[in-house]
Amino acid sequence: MKTIPLHFFLARIAIFCLFSAGVPGIPKAQAGVTLSVSPSGTPYSTIQGAIDAARDGDTIQVYPGTYYETIVFSGKAITLESTKGADITVIDGGKNGPVVTFQDNETRDSVIQGFTITNGRGYWGAFGGGIFCAGTASPRILDNILSKNTALHYGGGICCYEYASPEISGNVITHNTADEHGGGIFSFFKAAPVIAHNTIQDNTCDDYGGGICCFLYVDAQIIDNLISGNHAGRWGGGIFGYNASPDIRRNKIFGNSAGQNGGGIALDRTESLIVNCMIAGNAAVRGGGVWIGYDATPFLLHNTLTDNLAEEGHELWSGFRSLIRITNSIVWNLAGNMIYNDADSATEVSHSTVFGHFPGPGNIGDAPLFANPDQMDFHLTPNSPGIDKALHASEVQIDFECDSRPLKAGYDMGADEFRPAPCMGNADNDTDVDISDFAIFAADFGRTDCERDTACNSDFDGDGDVDVSDFAIFAANFGRTDCLHDDGSGF
């Protein structure tokens, strides 16, 4: 029998013990611990080095500085966060690929938060310059700045590729470029990203979706974003959807442009729902605000489309066998030429404010009386004719700023639910200022303990007592019938 030399056996034991105990000077991570990365290299000098050492459940904290690297999460359920925020903590990819890659079935337990992600170049040069998500990856991408990343084909800022479903929230996505689709964000083939509470601004692409592109069976949720100043060479300056079903809610879509169709939004072969969006100041050749084509059947509910610009259909263009339903909305442009339908399409409008008295049940043609349209302020004012005139829509309980709907007797037309000015003098917290409020005020007059007593309802100016200044406020509001309850409800 052949014997193993003792020194060989002992060497094997030494190697095993070395890697079990950790090499001196190289920290070994334990599950649930916090690892640190800093420019000084204590204990880690690179983010990828910390990721490689981390285990599921760990947190990696990165100190301010610029880190010249690209990183891959490798499926780990870890939180990667900056200690001082995105403005002073930068990951610079050096054009060596996507700056951040998720492609190993990451879940919501994989988090990147608080970085500037810049100078990335797409996977194979083509996909996701800033962040590339593939497979079933569904990480959380929070509170970052993605800027000046590029992709030869898709997703200058972020690419969600084939089933990837990340949560993209609270980010600033700006000045990214794609040679083809999705300057800011590109989603492809059954991806289902949640894109919420972001600023998506000044991104560009040569073809489709300057801000966001949803392509082939994408079920994206696009909610509460500012989408502005983006440009697409062809279709969809702000948002483009092709054979997809993006759910588009409570977005401000301002000042985007497209070389051909859909300055704000372009939808092709979709069944999208567009709710509570402000769509204004966008430009294209056809459909300055919204372009709908090729068998699309979107439903537009409680939107405001105004001051968009196009050669055909300033606010909306539809064609190629599309059927569009618009309800409880404002479609307004003094230049006329607002809604264009080709011979094969139709647009049904109801309970909306439309310039020129567009035919349909409940429509009105009076000016909507916006607060300050020259400054892009399209809130309603007290005399706006669309207040309380919209169709009851119980499924829409908030407006584009999350104010409750309805606030008064009925729903308001457009994306904004008119909220009256604070109703001072309403001591009994009902819906008016009347003699019953005066009775409460008279009983409280002379009190000086209001800072200590929450039941002191007549201290209208909040200075701690009930005196003649409170009476002046009461008198100025006497007779109002538009008050809201303290919980924001009313009527």
Residue pairs with C-beta under 8 A, 6 or more apart in sequence:
21 28
22 28
26 53
27 35
27 43
27 44
27 53
28 53
29 35
29 50
29 53
29 54
29 55
29 58
30 55
31 55
31 56
31 57
31 58
32 55
32 57
32 58
33 58
33 59
34 58
34 59
34 60
34 61
35 43
35 44
35 50
35 53
35 54
35 58
35 59
35 60
35 61
36 42
36 43
36 44
36 50
36 60
36 61
36 62
36 63
37 44
37 45
37 46
37 47
37 49
37 50
37 60
37 61
37 62
37 63
37 67
38 44
38 45
38 62
38 63
38 65
39 45
39 63
39 65
39 67
44 50
44 53
46 67
46 69
47 60
47 62
47 67
47 69
47 71
47 80
47 91
48 69
48 70
48 71
48 72
50 60
51 60
51 71
51 72
51 73
51 74
51 76
51 78
51 80
52 74
54 60
54 76
54 78
55 76
55 78
56 76
56 77
56 78
56 109
57 77
57 78
58 76
58 78
58 79
59 78
59 79
59 80
59 81
60 78
60 79
60 80
60 81
61 81
61 82
61 83
62 80
62 81
62 82
62 83
62 89
62 115
63 82
63 83
63 84
63 89
64 82
64 83
64 84
64 88
64 89
65 88
65 89
65 90
66 90
66 91
66 92
67 90
67 91
67 92
68 92
68 94
69 91
69 92
69 93
69 94
70 93
70 94
70 96
70 97
70 98
70 99
70 100
70 101
70 120
71 80
71 91
71 99
71 100
71 101
72 100
72 101
72 103
73 80
73 100
73 101
73 102
73 104
73 106
73 110
73 112
73 139
74 104
75 104
75 105
75 106
75 110
76 106
76 110
77 106
77 107
77 109
77 110
78 109
78 110
78 111
79 111
79 113
80 111
80 112
80 113
81 111
81 112
81 113
81 114
82 89
82 113
82 114
82 115
83 89
85 114
85 143
86 114
86 115
86 116
86 143
86 144
86 145
86 172
87 116
87 145
89 114
89 115
89 116
90 115
90 116
90 118
91 99
91 100
91 115
91 116
91 117
91 118
92 99
92 118
92 119
93 99
93 117
93 118
93 119
93 120
93 121
93 129
93 130
93 149
94 119
95 119
95 120
95 121
95 150
96 121
97 120
97 121
97 122
97 123
98 120
98 121
98 122
98 123
98 127
98 128
98 129
98 130
98 131
98 132
98 159
99 117
99 118
99 119
99 120
99 129
99 130
99 131
99 149
100 112
100 117
100 120
100 130
100 131
100 132
101 123
101 128
101 131
101 132
102 110
102 131
102 132
102 133
102 134
102 137
102 139
102 164
102 166
103 132
103 133
103 134
103 135
103 137
104 135
104 137
105 135
105 136
105 137
106 137
106 138
106 139
107 138
107 139
108 138
108 139
108 140
108 167
110 137
110 139
110 140
111 139
111 140
111 142
112 131
112 139
112 140
112 141
112 142
112 144
113 140
113 142
113 143
113 144
114 142
114 143
114 144
115 144
115 145
116 144
116 145
116 146
116 147
117 130
117 131
117 144
117 145
117 146
117 147
117 149
118 130
118 145
118 146
118 147
118 148
118 149
119 148
119 149
120 128
120 129
120 130
120 131
120 149
120 150
121 129
121 149
121 150
121 151
122 128
122 129
122 132
122 150
122 151
122 152
122 153
122 154
122 155
122 156
122 159
122 178
123 132
123 134
123 159
125 151
125 152
126 151
126 152
126 153
126 154
127 134
127 151
127 153
127 154
127 155
127 159
127 161
127 186
128 151
128 154
128 155
128 158
128 159
128 161
128 186
129 149
129 150
129 151
129 155
129 156
129 157
129 159
129 176
129 177
129 178
130 146
130 149
130 156
130 157
130 158
130 173
130 176
131 141
131 146
131 157
131 158
131 159
131 166
132 155
132 158
132 159
132 161
133 139
133 158
133 159
133 160
133 161
133 164
133 166
133 191
134 159
134 161
134 162
134 164
135 161
135 162
135 163
135 164
136 163
136 164
136 165
137 164
137 165
137 166
138 164
138 165
138 166
138 167
139 166
139 167
140 166
140 167
140 169
141 158
141 166
141 167
141 168
141 169
141 171
142 167
142 169
142 170
142 171
143 169
143 170
143 171
144 171
144 172
145 171
145 172
145 174
146 157
146 158
146 171
146 172
146 173
146 174
146 176
147 172
147 173
147 174
147 175
147 176
148 175
148 176
149 156
149 157
149 176
149 177
150 156
150 176
150 177
150 178
151 159
151 177
151 178
151 179
151 182
151 186
152 178
152 179
152 180
153 178
153 179
153 180
153 181
154 161
154 178
154 180
154 181
154 182
154 186
154 188
154 213
155 161
155 178
155 181
155 182
155 185
155 186
155 213
156 176
156 177
156 178
156 182
156 183
156 184
156 186
156 203
156 204
156 205
157 173
157 176
157 182
157 183
157 184
157 185
157 203
158 166
158 168
158 173
158 184
158 185
158 186
159 182
159 185
159 186
159 187
159 188
160 166
160 185
160 186
160 187
160 188
160 191
160 193
161 188
161 189
161 191
162 188
162 189
162 190
162 191
163 189
163 190
163 191
163 192
164 187
164 191
164 193
165 191
165 192
165 193
165 194
166 193
166 194
167 193
167 194
167 196
168 185
168 193
168 194
168 195
168 196
168 198
169 194
169 195
169 196
169 197
169 198
170 197
170 198
171 198
171 199
172 198
172 199
172 201
173 184
173 185
173 198
173 199
173 200
173 201
173 203
174 184
174 199
174 200
174 201
174 202
174 203
175 202
175 203
176 183
176 184
176 203
176 204
177 183
177 203
177 204
177 205
178 186
178 204
178 205
178 206
179 205
179 206
180 205
180 206
180 207
180 208
181 205
181 207
181 208
181 209
181 213
181 215
181 240
182 205
182 208
182 209
182 212
182 213
182 215
183 203
183 204
183 205
183 209
183 210
183 211
183 230
183 231
183 232
184 200
184 203
184 209
184 210
184 211
184 212
184 230
185 193
185 195
185 200
185 211
185 212
185 213
186 209
186 212
186 213
186 215
187 193
187 212
187 213
187 214
187 215
187 218
187 220
187 244
188 215
188 216
188 218
189 215
189 216
189 217
189 218
190 216
190 217
190 218
190 219
191 218
191 219
191 220
192 218
192 219
192 220
192 221
193 220
193 221
194 220
194 221
194 223
195 212
195 220
195 221
195 222
195 223
195 225
196 221
196 222
196 223
196 224
196 225
197 223
197 224
197 225
198 225
198 226
199 225
199 226
199 228
200 211
200 212
200 225
200 226
200 227
200 228
200 230
201 211
201 226
201 227
201 228
201 229
201 230
202 228
202 229
202 230
203 210
203 211
203 230
203 231
204 210
204 230
204 231
204 232
204 233
205 213
205 231
205 232
205 233
206 232
206 233
206 234
207 232
207 233
207 234
207 235
208 215
208 232
208 234
208 235
208 236
208 240
208 242
208 266
209 215
209 232
209 235
209 236
209 239
209 240
210 230
210 231
210 232
210 236
210 237
210 238
210 240
210 256
210 257
210 258
211 227
211 230
211 237
211 238
211 239
211 256
212 220
212 222
212 227
212 238
212 239
212 240
212 246
213 236
213 239
213 240
213 241
214 220
214 239
214 240
214 241
214 242
214 244
214 246
215 240
215 241
215 242
215 243
215 244
216 242
216 243
216 244
217 243
217 244
218 241
218 244
218 245
218 246
219 244
219 245
219 246
219 247
220 244
220 246
220 247
221 246
221 247
221 249
222 239
222 246
222 247
222 248
222 249
222 251
223 247
223 248
223 249
223 250
223 251
224 249
224 250
224 251
225 251
225 252
226 251
226 252
226 254
227 238
227 239
227 251
227 252
227 253
227 254
227 256
228 238
228 252
228 253
228 254
228 255
228 256
229 254
229 255
229 256
230 237
230 238
230 256
230 257
231 237
231 256
231 257
231 258
231 259
232 240
232 257
232 258
232 259
232 266
233 258
233 259
234 258
234 259
234 260
234 261
235 258
235 260
235 261
235 262
235 266
235 268
235 291
236 258
236 261
236 262
236 265
236 266
236 291
237 256
237 257
237 258
237 262
237 263
237 264
237 266
237 282
237 283
237 284
238 253
238 256
238 263
238 264
238 265
238 282
239 246
239 248
239 253
239 264
239 265
239 266
240 262
240 265
240 266
240 267
240 268
241 265
241 266
241 267
241 268
241 270
241 272
242 268
242 269
242 270
243 268
243 269
243 270
244 270
244 272
245 270
245 271
245 272
246 270
246 272
247 272
247 273
248 265
248 272
248 273
248 274
248 275
248 277
249 273
249 274
249 275
249 276
249 277
250 275
250 276
250 277
250 398
250 399
250 400
250 401
250 402
250 415
251 277
251 278
251 400
252 277
252 278
252 400
253 264
253 265
253 277
253 278
253 279
253 280
253 282
254 278
254 280
254 281
254 282
254 376
255 281
255 282
256 263
256 264
256 282
256 283
257 263
257 282
257 283
257 284
258 266
258 283
258 284
258 285
258 291
259 284
259 285
260 284
260 285
260 286
261 284
261 285
261 286
261 287
261 291
261 293
261 317
262 284
262 286
262 287
262 290
262 291
262 317
263 282
263 283
263 284
263 287
263 288
263 289
263 308
263 309
263 310
264 279
264 282
264 288
264 289
264 290
264 308
265 274
265 279
265 289
265 290
265 291
266 284
266 287
266 290
266 291
266 292
266 293
267 290
267 291
267 292
267 293
267 296
267 298
268 292
268 293
268 294
268 296
269 293
269 294
269 295
269 296
270 296
270 297
270 298
271 296
271 297
271 298
272 296
272 298
272 299
273 298
273 299
273 301
274 290
274 298
274 299
274 300
274 301
274 303
275 300
275 301
275 302
275 303
275 396
276 301
276 302
276 303
276 396
276 398
276 399
276 400
276 415
277 303
277 304
277 400
277 415
278 303
278 304
278 378
278 400
278 415
278 416
279 289
279 290
279 303
279 304
279 305
279 306
279 308
279 315
280 289
280 304
280 305
280 306
280 307
280 308
280 376
280 378
281 307
281 308
281 376
282 288
282 289
282 308
282 309
283 308
283 309
283 310
284 291
284 309
284 310
285 310
285 311
285 312
286 310
286 311
286 312
286 313
286 317
286 340
287 310
287 312
287 313
287 316
287 317
287 318
287 340
288 308
288 309
288 310
288 313
288 314
288 315
289 305
289 306
289 308
289 310
289 314
289 315
289 316
290 300
290 305
290 315
290 316
290 317
291 313
291 316
291 317
291 318
292 298
292 316
292 317
292 318
292 319
292 322
292 324
292 345
293 318
293 319
293 320
293 322
294 319
294 320
294 321
294 322
295 320
295 321
295 322
296 318
296 322
296 323
296 324
297 322
297 323
297 324
297 325
298 324
298 325
299 325
299 327
300 324
300 325
300 326
300 327
300 329
301 326
301 327
301 328
301 329
301 393
301 396
302 327
302 328
302 329
302 390
302 393
302 396
302 399
302 405
302 411
302 413
302 414
302 415
303 326
303 329
303 330
303 414
303 415
304 329
304 330
304 332
304 368
304 378
304 414
304 415
304 416
305 315
305 316
305 329
305 330
305 331
305 332
306 315
306 330
306 331
306 332
306 333
306 368
306 370
306 373
306 378
307 333
307 373
308 314
308 315
308 333
310 317
310 337
312 337
312 340
313 337
313 338
313 339
313 340
314 333
314 335
314 336
314 337
314 338
315 331
315 332
315 333
315 338
315 339
316 324
316 326
316 331
316 338
316 339
316 340
316 347
317 339
317 340
318 324
318 339
318 340
318 341
318 342
318 345
318 346
318 347
319 341
319 342
319 344
319 345
320 342
320 344
320 345
321 344
321 345
322 344
322 345
322 346
323 345
323 346
323 347
323 348
324 345
324 346
324 347
324 348
325 347
325 348
325 350
326 347
326 348
326 349
326 350
326 352
327 349
327 350
327 351
327 352
327 390
327 391
327 393
328 351
328 352
328 390
328 391
328 393
328 396
328 411
328 413
328 414
329 349
329 352
329 353
329 413
329 414
329 415
330 352
330 353
330 354
330 368
330 386
330 413
330 414
330 415
331 338
331 339
331 349
331 352
331 353
331 354
331 355
331 358
332 338
332 353
332 354
332 355
332 367
332 368
333 355
334 355
336 355
336 356
338 354
338 355
338 356
338 358
339 347
339 349
339 354
339 358
341 347
348 360
349 358
349 359
349 360
349 363
350 360
350 361
350 362
350 363
350 391
351 360
351 361
351 362
351 363
351 389
351 390
351 391
351 413
352 358
352 360
352 362
352 363
352 364
352 390
352 413
353 363
353 364
353 365
353 366
353 368
353 385
353 386
353 413
353 414
354 360
354 363
354 364
354 365
355 365
356 365
357 363
357 364
357 365
358 365
362 389
362 390
362 391
364 385
364 386
364 389
364 413
366 385
367 385
368 380
368 384
368 385
368 386
368 413
368 414
369 380
369 381
369 383
369 384
369 385
370 377
370 378
370 379
370 380
370 381
370 384
371 377
371 378
371 379
371 380
371 381
378 414
378 415
378 416
379 416
379 418
380 386
380 387
380 412
380 414
380 416
380 417
380 418
381 418
382 418
382 420
384 412
384 418
386 412
386 413
386 414
387 408
387 412
387 413
387 418
388 406
388 408
388 409
388 410
388 411
388 412
389 410
389 412
389 413
390 410
390 411
390 412
390 413
391 411
392 410
392 411
393 405
393 411
396 405
396 411
397 404
397 405
398 404
398 405
398 417
399 405
399 412
399 415
399 416
399 417
400 415
400 416
401 416
403 416
403 417
403 419
403 488
404 417
404 488
404 489
405 411
405 412
405 417
406 412
406 417
406 491
407 417
407 418
407 419
407 420
407 484
407 488
407 489
407 490
407 491
408 418
408 420
408 482
408 490
408 491
409 491
411 417
412 418
419 484
420 482
420 483
420 484
423 433
423 477
423 480
423 482
423 483
423 484
424 460
424 473
424 474
424 476
424 477
425 433
425 437
425 441
425 460
425 473
425 474
425 475
425 476
425 477
425 478
425 480
426 432
426 433
426 437
426 477
426 480
426 483
427 436
427 437
427 440
427 441
427 444
427 457
427 458
427 474
428 436
428 437
428 440
428 457
429 457
429 485
429 486
430 436
430 483
430 485
431 481
431 482
431 483
431 484
431 485
431 490
431 491
432 479
432 480
432 481
432 483
433 474
433 477
433 478
433 479
433 480
433 483
434 478
434 479
437 474
438 474
438 478
440 457
440 458
441 458
441 466
441 470
441 471
441 474
443 458
444 456
444 457
444 458
444 459
444 466
445 458
445 466
445 467
445 471
446 465
446 466
446 467
447 453
447 456
447 458
447 459
447 465
447 466
448 464
448 465
449 456
449 464
450 456
450 459
450 463
450 464
450 465
450 466
451 464
456 466
458 466
458 470
458 474
459 465
459 466
459 470
460 470
460 473
460 474
461 469
461 470
461 473
463 469
482 490
483 490
484 490
